[in-house]
Amino acid sequence: MDRTPVSSTNIRSIGYDPQSGILEVEFTTDEIYQYFDVPEHLYQQFLNAPSHGQFLNDYIRYNYRYQKV
């Protein structure tokens, strides 16, 4: 999956597959997590958020199933 680099202290890049609804987050620790059934509008908001880490914690991390890749 292609990911877009972001300016964040703990997130390196964010990617999204609209067909499957999978959001992929690469952290600065080189860990990659996939979050499932994420709506595309939420991905767009995440990409444009002033604080990517805060947005992830507030709207995604605890609301969607995920797995470490």
TORDODREN-186532 format. One record per residue (C-alpha): residue number from 0; residue in three letters; x, y, z. Coordinates in Angstrom, 1 decimal, padded with zeros to 4 digits. Example, Ala and Ser with C-alpha at 12.3 -4.5 7.8 and 13.67 -1.06 7.14 Angstrom:
<nodes>
0:ALA:012.3:-004.5:007.8
1:SER:013.7:-001.1:007.1
</nodes>
This chain:
<nodes>
0:MET:000.0:000.0:000.0
1:ASP:001.3:003.5:-000.8
2:ARG:001.6:005.7:002.1
3:THR:001.8:009.5:002.3
4:PRO:004.6:010.9:004.5
5:VAL:003.3:013.2:007.3
6:SER:004.9:015.6:009.7
7:SER:004.5:014.1:013.1
8:THR:006.7:013.2:016.1
9:ASN:005.5:009.6:016.2
10:ILE:003.9:008.8:012.8
11:ARG:006.0:008.6:009.6
12:SER:003.3:007.9:007.0
13:ILE:-000.4:007.1:006.4
14:GLY:-002.0:005.1:003.7
15:TYR:-005.5:004.0:002.8
16:ASP:-007.1:001.5:000.5
17:PRO:-010.7:002.6:-000.3
18:GLN:-011.7:-000.8:-001.7
19:SER:-011.0:-002.6:001.6
20:GLY:-011.3:000.3:004.1
21:ILE:-007.9:-000.5:005.5
22:LEU:-006.0:002.4:007.0
23:GLU:-002.2:001.8:007.3
24:VAL:-000.1:003.8:009.7
25:GLU:003.7:003.6:009.8
26:PHE:005.2:004.9:013.0
27:THR:008.7:006.4:013.5
28:THR:009.6:003.2:015.4
29:ASP:009.3:001.3:012.0
30:GLU:006.1:-000.5:013.2
31:ILE:003.2:-000.6:010.8
32:TYR:-000.4:-001.1:011.9
33:GLN:-003.5:-001.7:009.8
34:TYR:-006.9:-000.5:011.0
35:PHE:-010.0:-002.1:009.5
36:ASP:-013.3:-000.8:008.1
37:VAL:-012.2:002.9:008.4
38:PRO:-014.4:005.2:006.3
39:GLU:-012.6:007.2:003.7
40:HIS:-013.8:010.5:005.1
41:LEU:-012.0:009.7:008.4
42:TYR:-008.8:008.9:006.5
43:GLN:-009.0:012.3:004.8
44:GLN:-009.6:014.1:008.2
45:PHE:-006.6:012.1:009.6
46:LEU:-004.4:013.1:006.7
47:ASN:-005.3:016.8:007.2
48:ALA:-005.3:016.8:011.0
49:PRO:-003.1:019.4:012.8
50:SER:-001.9:016.6:015.1
51:HIS:-001.8:013.2:013.5
52:GLY:-001.0:011.4:016.8
53:GLN:-003.8:013.1:018.6
54:PHE:-006.3:012.3:015.8
55:LEU:-005.2:008.7:015.8
56:ASN:-005.8:008.4:019.6
57:ASP:-009.1:010.3:019.6
58:TYR:-010.8:008.8:016.6
59:ILE:-009.1:005.6:015.3
60:ARG:-007.0:003.6:017.7
61:TYR:-009.7:002.6:020.1
62:ASN:-012.6:002.5:017.7
63:TYR:-011.4:000.2:014.9
64:ARG:-010.0:-003.3:014.9
65:TYR:-006.3:-003.4:014.1
66:GLN:-003.3:-005.6:013.6
67:LYS:000.4:-005.1:013.6
68:VAL:001.9:-005.9:010.2
</nodes>
